[in-house]
């Protein structure tokens, strides 16, 4: 998830080390004066800079965005933002919350709008031409943000406000954003001497370039490696998948073939159902070797350089390692606490994998196929075990998981918990960046008050990054006049054949609900300032993980899980099988995720000079007794969460941290008279877990919801793992 906030100045100091910074205006001679004036006028006419216009308090002009406008828009927006910063820094009036912090929250509006479009090109419709601009501008944007965080006059004014008596008279939200602003300056080089500041800025610029290169290398491998198969190689594959694969091949000019694209949404079902073991291995290797093919798009050297630079940068600040710096203001506080949580769960996870593999091997032996279970066999034989143990066929379940009906289910849940109503926006009324994108207006069910818009971009296509995510094009604030929300969910589902429903797996259905949870977090927000939308990384996944639980509520199952051909509700006996198998394959799911989270922490607590990325992953996982039949969910060379930016670097463990909160919060609903739709618990959910965003310390917010801190025991129960004897309350 994640996106640039409205206040780019605030973003610069709150997230600080993002991939963004300064471009100086080109010098002009007298002969160039007329050209420069014309150019500047063109920049002001640039649609990417303009305020959002039209209905719903204004919407992005996605129908008018042109790539040639991007670079000049970025340059102009940075220049305008720097003018605002200089005005704040050089204000001769005594520093106050209003003339320092509030003005910083207000600054950067033009750049915020440009980044809305930049994000679309980056994530939803990338191209070689965009990547050239991205590669050129990333280090310049980084230098720009570093210039702000290293502005000594600005920092002194922020510091004065933070240390003033005025702070005590501010609202809790105002006190918190003042602290966040000061803290980000202090943690990101504001207190360094001039020589160290210079090196700090150089490191940021180089990292921005490397992050972009890493991401683009992965995207190149996703686009370049497509496995085409023929009709005689379709054995075992569901009809819905075959139709989608045929359409994917045709869209790439490969008539008569079937395309297995190099994305999880295509790879996963192929490995689950294809009876062709040789092809399963090929598809598996193609997917898990992204960024690791010893070619122009190989990421191993980039990983080494990124780790080296991150380590050098935090050393300038006096930290022992990058993870120590990163986690200081997170819920975990330090890497030891994060690793401790991992190690409480890891033994139970790999023990469960051993049981799962034994079950699979038994079936393979019974079939007489004379194989030893390998990673490309795991999903295939797990499905056989599921059917043998629970008489549960994933493909049978899939017939009841229609994308459109699941969307209606999500709207139902949002109506019950948040009192939201979703109404389709007439096509053409709101501009979109692709014909697949649809838009809904969100209103309060009782008052009819306009809350915002929800954009949905559900399908995979060339130029769109893999995975699923949520973002905002505008966040809710009131400090400078009420701003309503423009939220978006983005997925990579394989579109069903023309005229047919798009069917997805149970795991994908959970992901659909998960990302919608992020959107509800945006839409439910009730904060005053942009900085209150900056998330604490090991907390921001909690709300979305929690929303997954409503997929299995009776209200959703009985009304929205209907057969795509007959319209019949999912049979009660099939639902019972799903619930009985709820912890099935939990060893696989937990271990593949945790391997990535543990390796992330190891990468960022180890001296980079001792790391060879080509062997470090393998050697460290061997020390952990990583099962040979499983690999990391995100192998290092394509671990974009960690190496294509810094949002999740040394923080991927946060999903597990959030899972503890999720399991514990779910038990609060299970214990309530009204279950998952209990009014009292639901009201606390909205008030303390969604609406408050980051305007309150997450630990305090959770205690207000639950009445106590979360307990790890709930997580172990939730996954069907034994509770450790030394488990603490």
N, C-alpha and C positions, 0 to 999 in steps of 0.2 A: 504494500500500500504506500501511501505517502505522497506528498506533493509540496510544491513551493507555496508558502503562505502569502496572503495579501500584502502584509508588511515585509518587504524584502530586507529592509534594514534590520528589522527585528530578527528575521531569519538569519541574517549574517552573523549576528552575535549569539543567537540561541543554538543554531545547529553548527555554526561557524565553519566547520571543516568540510562542507559540501563541495561538490565539484564546480565552483563558480568564482569569477573575479574580473579585473579592470582592462578596458581597452582605451588607450589614449586617443584623443582626436587627432587626425592627421594634420600636419602643418600645411599651410597654404601660402602661396606667393601672391603678389598683387595681381598677376595675370589670372590667377585661379579664383579671385574673389567672387565673380559672377557665378562660376560653377559651384563654388562652395555654398553660396546663398541658395541656389536652386536645389542643391543636394539637401540642405537643411530643411527647406520647405517640403521636399519629398518625404523626409523622415517624419515630419509632423503629420503628413497625410497618410503615413503608414498605418494600415488597419490594425496591425499587431500592437500598436501603442495606444490605440484609441479606447476610450471608455466603452464598456459593453453597452450596446443599444438594443432597443426592441422591447418585447414583453418581459414580464417576470423580473422587473428591476434591471433589465439588461442581460443579454446572453452573449457568449463569445461568437464572433463572426467566422465560424468554421468554414462557411461556404466561400469566404473571401480570402482565406489564408493562402499566401503564396510564398514558396520557399525563398525566392529572391529577396523578400522583404525581411527575412529573419535576421541576417547579420546586421544590416543598418538599424533595425529595431533594437537589437541588443546593445549596440554601441550608443545609440541615443538614450536609451533607458538608463544605462549605467551612468552616462554623463549627467542626466537629470537627477539621479539618485545621489551622486556625489555632491552636486550643488546643494541638495537638501541637507546632507550630512555636514557639509562645511558651515551651513547656516546654523545648525544646531550646535556644532562644536565651538563656533566663534560668537555665539550670542553673548553680549556683554551683561545681560541681566543675570542675577544670581541663579544658579541651577535649582530647578524645582521639578517635581514629578511631571507637571504639565509641559514645561518648555524643554524637557530632555526626553523622558521616557515616552510620553504621549506623542511627541513629535516624531520620535523614532518609529513608533507603531504606525504612524500615518505615512511615513516616507516610503518611497519605492513602489508606488501604485502602478506606474507605467511598466516597470520591470516585472512586477507580479503578473500583469496581463500578458506580457511577452512570454513569460515562462509557461503560461497556460498552453500557448500554441507550441512552444518548444517541447513540452512534455508529450503532446500528441504526436509530433514527428518522431520523437525519441522512442516512444513505447508502442504506438498504434499504427504508424505508417512510415517506418524508417525507409531510407533509400540510400544508395551510394552517395548521392549529392548531399543529402542531409548529413551523412557521417563525415563528409569533408568539412562542412561548416562546424559540426560538433567538435571535431578534432582540433580545428583552429581556435575555436572560441572557448573551449573548456579551460585551458590554462589562463586565458585572459579574464574569464569570469572568476577564476580562483584568485587571481591577483587583485581583482576588484574588491572581493569580499575581505581579503586580507588587509587591503588598504583601509577598510572601515574598522576592522577589529584592532588595527595597530594605530589608529588615530588617537594620539596621546591626549589632545585637548578634549576629545569626545569622551574618552575613558575617564578622565579626571572629573568631568561633569557628571557622568554616571555614578562614579564612586562617591562624589559629594552627596548626591541624592540618596544613595544606598546607606550612607553613614549619618544622614541628617535626622533631626528630631521629627521632621515631617513624615518620615516613613511610618511611624507609629499611628499617625492619624489617617492613613490610607486604608482602603478596604482590603480584605484578605487577598483578593485577586490582584489588586494593585501592588501590594507588598510582594506577592509571589513573582509577578513579572519583573519587578525591579530587581529582586534577587537573581532571577534567571538571567537577566541582561548583564548584571554585574559579574555573575559567576562565569558566564561564557566569555566575557572579555578576559577575566583573570586566568581562565583555563586555556585560553587560546592565544597566549603570547603578548598580551597587553603590558605585562610587567617586565618583559625582557629588555635587555640593553639593545642598542641600535644594531650592533653586529649580529646578535642572535635573532633579532626581528627580521633582518635581511635574509638570513638563512632559512628562517621559518617560512617566509613568503616563497622562497625558491622551492622549498620542499612541497608546499601546497600546490604550486603551479605544476610541478612534475607529476605529483600524484593525480591531479585532475586529468592530465594527459593519459596516464597509465590506466586509470579507472575507465576512461572512455575506450581506450584500445582494448582492454580486457572484455568489456561488454560487447563491442563490435566484433571481436573475434568469435565469441560464442554465437552471436547472431549469424555470422557468416557460416559457421558450421551447421547451424540449424537450417539455413537456407540451401547450402551446397550439398548436403548429404540427405538425399531422399531415396528410400528404397522402393523400387518399382517391382511389383510382382505380377504374375500372369494368372489366368483363370484356374490353371491346374495347381496353383499354390495357395488356394483359398480355404483348404480343408480346416474345419473347426471354427472359422470366423463367423460371427453372427451376421445375419442379412443386413442389419442396419449399418454395421461397420463396413461391410463390403460396398454398399451403395455410397457411403461417404468417401471411402477410399477411391472408388471409381471417379466420383465427382472431383476429388482432389487431383487425381492424375489428369483428367480432362482439362482442368483449369490451368495445368502446367503444359498443355499441349501434347500429352501422352495418351492418345486415344487407345482404347482397348487394354489399358493397363490399370493397375491399382496402386495408389501411392501411400506408402507408410511414411508420413512426415517425421522429421526428427524433433518431435515435441512429446511431452509426457502424455498428452491426451490421445495421441495416436499410438505411441510405443506401448503404453500400459495395457490397453485392451488386446493389442496384437500378441503380447507376451502371455496374456492370460488365456487366450483361446486357440492360437495357431498350433496345429499338430506337427508342423514342420520344424523340428528341433534345430536344424541347420540355419533356417531363416530366423528363428528366434534368437540364436546366438548373434547373427549378423546385425539384426535390429538393436539388440541389447548393446553390442559393442559400439555401434554407430552413435547411440544416444549417450552412453556413459563415457565415450572418448571425446566428447565435444571439448575443444580447447586443448586437446592432448594428442594431436596427430603428427607432431614433429614436422609441421609445415609452416607456412607464413602466418597461420592463425593460432599457433601454439602459445599457450599462456604461462608455461612454467617459469620462464625467465622473468616475465612480468610480475608473477607472484613474489619471487625473490626480491625484486627491486621495491615493490610496494611495501613489503614487510620491513625491509631495511630502512626505507624513508620514514615509515611510521614510527619505528623504534628511535630513530635519530631525533625526530621531532619531539616526542614526549620526553626524551632525555634532556632536551633544552629546557623543558618545563620542570625538571627535577623528579620525574617519575621513573620507577624501575623498569616498567614495561608498558606497552600500549594498553593492555587489558586493565591494568591498574588505573590508568588515566580514564579510560572509557567508562568504567563501572562506578566511578566515584560518586556520580550523581544519579545512579540508577537504583532500583529497589534492592538489587543484590549487594550493592556498595563496593564489593571487591571480587576479583576472580576466584578467590578461595571459596567464598559462599556459593558462587555459581557452580563451581566444579563439585562442591559438596552435594548439591542437589542432584547433579548428574550421577554422581557415584552412588547415591541412595537408590536410584532407579536402575542403573546399568546392569548390575548382576542379575536382577530378576528378568530384565529384558532379554539378555543373551541366553539365560537358562530356558526361557520360553521358546526362543529360536531353536534351541537344540531339540525340544519336544516337537516343534512344528516340522523340522527337517526329518526327524525320525518317522513321523506320520507320512510324510511325502515319500520317503525312501521305501517304506513298506508297500505303498501302492505301486511305485515303479517296479519293485521286485516282483510283486504279484503279477504285474503285466508282462514280466519277462523281457523288459526292454534292455536290460544289462547296462544301466547307466548309474552314475553317481550324481546326485542332485547338484547342479551348478546354478550360478545366479540367474541365468536365462531360463532356468526351469522353475524357479521359485513360484512365480505367479501361476504358471500353468498347473503345477501339482498342488499348489494351495487351493486352487479352484476345485480340483478333484477331491481333496480332503474335505473341503467345505460341503460338497455334495454327499460324500460318504458319511461324514459325521453328523451333519445337520439336515441332509437331504435338501440343501439350499443351492440353487443354481443362480449365479450372479446374472446370467443373461435373462433368466426368467424374471428376476427382480427388475432388470433394466426396462422391460416392456411397460412397466408402470411409472417410470421416471421420465416424464416428458418435460423438456425445458420450460415450455410455456406454463404448464400446470404447476411446476415447482415455483415459478415466479409468482403465480397467483397465491400459492401457499405462503410465500414470504410476505406478500402484501397483507394476507390475513393475520399473520403473526404481528406485523408492524401495527395493524389496526387494533389488535387486542392489547398489546403492551404499551404502545406509544400514542394510541389514538390517531394514527395517521391514515389518510385516505390517498390512494394512488389513482390518478386519472390520466389516461393516455393523452398526450398532446397531439393535436392534429398535425399530420405530416406536412412539413413545409413551414409551419409556424415558428419553429426553432431550428436554426441551422445545425447540421451535423457534419462530421468529417468523413463519413462513409455511409453508404446506403443501409448497411446492417444495423446502424445505431438507431435506437428508438428512445423516446423521451416521455417521461411521466411527470405530471404536476403533483406535488405532495402538499396536502392541506390538512388542517385539523378537522377531525370528523364531526365535532360538535359545532365549533364556531365558523368553520369554513375558512379560517385564516390561512393565507398562503405561507407555507413553510419553505418551499424551495422546489428544485427540479431534480429528477433522478435520470441520468443517462445510462443506457445499457449497451455495451459493445461486446456481444457474447462469443463471436466465432473466430476461429483461427484463420489466418491468411498470411501471405508473404509480406514481410516488412513489419509484422507485429511480433513483439517479443513474447516468448513462451510464458506459461504460468497464468496466474489470475491475480488481480490487484484492484484496489479501490483508490480513488483520488477525489480531490475537489477542484473546481474551477473558481469557486468563491466560497469562503467560509462565513459563518454567522458571527457578526460583531455588532455592537451598539454604540461604541464610544464616539463614533464619528457619523452618526446616523445609522439606522438599522440596515444591515446587509443580510439578505436572505441567502440560502445555501444553493450551490450548484454542485451536486455530487455525481459520481460516476462509478460504475462497476465494469470491469473488463475481464474477459475470460478467453479461453482458446478451445472451446468446444468444437468438435468436428460437425459441421452443419449437415443435417439430414438431407436426403435427396429432395428435389423439388416437390412440393406438395405433401411431404411426409414430415411427421414429428421428429424433432431432434431428441434422441434418447441418450441418456448419460448413465454412468455407473453410480453406485451408492456413494463411493468416495467422492466423485465429482459433485454429487448432490450436496454432500456435506460442505465441500469447498464453496459451492454456490451460496449456501446459507452463511458461511463464514465471511465471505467478502461483503455480502449484504449487511452483515453485522457492522463492518467498518462504515458502510454508507449510513446506517442508522445512527452510528456514533457522531457522524458529521451533522446529520439532519436534526438530531435531538439536542444539539449543543445549545447552551444558554450561558454564554460568556460575553464579556464586554470587549476584550482586546484580542488582536491577532495572535500574540505570543501564547495565549492560553490554549491554542490549538497545537502547540509543539508537544509531541508525545514523549513519554518516558518509555523507551523501547521495550523493556521487559514487562510492560503493563499494557501497551497499546494493542497487543494481540488478544488480550483477555476477553474484551467485550465481544469480539468477533468469534472467538472460539466458543464462548458461552452460547451464542445464538444458534450454533449447530445443533444444540440439544432440542430445539423446537421441531426439528425435522422428524423426530420419533414420537412426537406427541400424538395422541389419538385423533385430535381435531385435524391435524395435517394428514395423517395416514388415511383416515376414513373419508376425507373429502377431496383430496388432491392427488392421491396416488391411484390413478385410474389407467386402465389398459389403453394404449394408444390406438388400437383398432376397434375394440368393442365398447370402450367407455366404461367397462365394468370396474368396480372398486377392487383394489388388491385384496385377495382372499385372506381371511383372518388367520388361516393356518400358515400362510406364507409370511405374514407379519410376525407370527409367533416364532417361526424359524429365524427370521431376521434378528429378533430380540434375543433369542437363545444364543445366536452366533455373534452377539455384539462385541465380545472380546476376542473373537476368532482372528488369528493372524496378527494379534497385537504385538507379538515379539518382533515380527518383521517391521511393522510400522514404527514402533518405538525405537528399535535398534538403528534403522536406516537414518532416522532423524537425529538421534542422539550422537551417532558417529560423526555427523556433520557439526553438531553443536560442540562436541568435545574437541574435535580437530580445530575448530575456530579458536577456542580458548588456548589450545596448545600452540597454535601458530603465533598467537599474540602474547604468550608468556615465555617464549623461547628466544634465545639470542639468534637473530636472523642469520648471523654468520655460520651458525651450526645447522642451518636448514638447507637441504637440497629438495626443492619441491617435488622432484620426480620420484624421490624415495621416502621423504618424510611421512607422507600420508600412510604409506604401506607399513613402514617400520613402527610408527606410533600405534596404529590400529592393531598390529600384531601383539604389542605389549598389553593391549587391552583385551586380548583374546577375542577380537572381532571375528564373528563367524565367517568362514570362507564363502558361504552361500549368499552373502549379502554384501552390498557395497554402500558407501555413503549415499544418502538421498541426493546430495549435491557434491560430486567429487570436486576436489580442489580446483582443477583447471577450468571448471565452469561454475564455480561457486559465486554467482553474481551478487548474492546478498552481502558477501564479505569483501569481494575484490573488484566489483564494478562501482563501488562507492563506499561510504563509511557508516551508513545508517545502521547496518546490522553487524559491522565488524566488531569482533570480541563480544557480540551481543546476540548471536543466533540462539544461544541458550534461552533467550527470553521467551521463546514459544513454550518451553517446558516450565519456566517460572510462571508464565501466564496460565498454563494447564493446571497447576496447583490451585490457583485462584478459581479457575473454571470449575474444576471438580468440586471444590468446596462450596462455591456459589450455587452450583446445580443441586447440591444436597439441601441448601436452604429452601429451594423450591419444592424438592421432593418431600420435605418435612412439613410444608405448608398445607393448610386445609384445601386450598384451591389448586394445588400442584403447580405446574408450570404457568398457569394463567391466574395464579393467586393475586388478587388486587393489591393487597398491602405490600407483599414482597416485590411485585412488579413496579409499584410506585417508587419503592426504594431503589430498585434497579435503575430506573430512568433518572431519578434525582441525583444519586451518588455515583453511579457507574458510567452513565452516558452523558447527561447534560453538563456535568461539571468539567469535562475534558481535563486539561492540566491546570485548571485554576485552583486546584487543591492538591496537596501532596497525596499521591496514589494510596499510600499505606493508610493514611487517615480516612480517605474516601472509602476504602474497602471496609475499614472498621465501622464506619457509620452505616454501611449496608448490612454487614454481617453481625456486628456487635462484638467482634473479636478478630484476631488475625487468622489467616487461612492455615489449614493443617495439611501436611503432605500425605497423611493417611488417606484422605479422600481420593487423591490421585491413584494411589496403589489399589484401592477398592475399585475405582472406576475402570482400571485396566485389567482387573482380575489377577493382580500380582500379590504375592504374600507381603504383609506389612512387616517391615524390619523391626526386630525386637527393640532396637535402640531408638525407634522413631520418637521424635519429640512432639509434644503438644504444640 
